Amino acid sequence: MNTLQIELGDRSYPVMVGNGLLHQPDVWRPYIPDTPLVVLSNDRVAPLYLDTLLAALPQREVHTLVFPDGEAEKSLHNFERAITFLADHGIRRDACLVALGGGVIGDLCGFVAASWMRGIRFVQFPTTLLAQVDASVGGKTAINIPAGKNLVGAFHQPSLVVADTATLRTLDRREYLAGLAEIVKCGAIRDADFLHIMSSGREALLQGDPDYLVDIVTRAVSNKAQVVAEDEFEAGVRAMLNFGHSFGHAIETHTNYRGYLHGEAVSIGMVMAAHLSEIRGVCPAGTAQRLLTILQGLDLPVTIPPGIRSEELLGLMKLDKKNTSQTRRLVLLKSLGEAFIDTDSSRDEILDAIEACRQPGNQDL
């Protein structure tokens, strides 16, 4: 097991990464307060791991609320359902929420925790690769609305993250591969050596060995921890973690959060951003192809979905959270392993980057 500390002063917390941690409660139970607990999960994860978690918390007052699975469930409706549940059960400020699931449950649970009585504690038990390497760490919580992804939310740090890589064995293949996109992103923006490690260990990564993943998840979390400690509220360098996300979120919004998993959309978005970097002349020629090759090698999508007009995608990007009222801000590459914030990309350059990711014969209808 590896333990990292997210250094944020009085909001600091540990992230534990290990194979089989759910079955090792003596390691993490001391970090969970002896107060009423409310576990939020979904109907795919709860049948697999909820009983194990509850068995590790004997003689505790524990309430459970289970949602349907899927990105579309990260909604105002389910936020209202959750806070109504807390009210009906008399949950007070000393309680603690527990997120047992992937990024959707973690984001929803965190936003509920941030909102209930102006903020209560919550802990994360992420069960998807994407959540373990990214979504569970850093305190970004949110829900989606029709106008865009994660537009309603808050910064609210968990008090503990427990990433059990053994839970990834029950992750379906598509979800697992989608999580790999966030690991590639980590290497693309600040850790070129990590890209080499992933490329050389491609087969082991695709096989998803839990012990091997302990080191991979730990390195990804370590990278994110450094960024979050430097810029908790995304005033500067933390925006780099959104590489590929401006394009990716627009793809997710266009498909009503049902056509593509988050990591799949980010994979396509990273290639678009790399193409834009080349079009802008800020990175070496061939950078986009190198990144595309890495992503394709991990069985991730790299081309724009059929039926999406480039103009429509650009329009959806207007509400990206990194933008200001006057400026469109995108994360581009100087090279693989070094990113920066760009505010000078023109409308035509962005459209060209989107078109560069269109499959041959897939016209912009």
Secondary structure, DSSP 8 states (H G I E B T S, - for coil): -EEEEE--GGG-EEEEEETTGGG-HHHHGGGS-SS-EEEEEETTTHHHHHHHHHHTSTTS-EEEEEE-SSGGGSSHHHHHHHHHHHHHTT--TT-EEEEEESHHHHHHHHHHHHHGGG--EEEEEE-SHHIIIIITSS-EEEEEETTEEEEEEEE---SEEEEEGGGGGGS-HHHHHHHHHHHHHHHHHH-HHHHHHHHHTHHHHHHT-HHHHHHHHHHHHHHHHHHHHH-TT-SSGGGGGGTTHHHHHHHHHHTTTTSS-HHHHHHHHHHHHHHHHHHTT-S-TTHHHHHHHHHHHTT---S--TT--HHHHHHHGGG-TT--SS---EEEEEETTEEEEE----HHHHHHHHHTTS-TT----
